[in-house]
């Protein structure tokens, strides 16, 4: 079965991905350690990811948009590390799909460490 793709933000992406991008825009904050933090939009990270010229290489958002939760470019608004793998305590909320992604990443990293 061939995956359907669409052109979006100057890139070719999976057909269901524009909906993921749209949903991410409706989640402007994360709850971390019992404090609400404003998410960091693409292009406002400390690192230069080329946001002035290109969409995010991982989740295809454009400058000023929020990354799709689970994007490896997204920075944690509390510590500045990768949101998917920093040590901050992201708390579950109905809209916090990043908590699910972080659990998968954490499990993967543990399994890889155990192989070493």
Secondary structure as UniProt FT lines:
FT   STRAND          5..8
FT   TURN            9..10
FT   STRAND          11..14
FT   TURN            15..16
FT   HELIX           17..25
FT   STRAND          29..32
FT   TURN            33..34
FT   STRAND          35..38
FT   TURN            42..43
FT   TURN            51..53
FT   TURN            57..59
FT   TURN            63..64
FT   TURN            69..70
FT   TURN            77..79
FT   TURN            83..85
FT   TURN            94..95
FT   HELIX           97..115
//
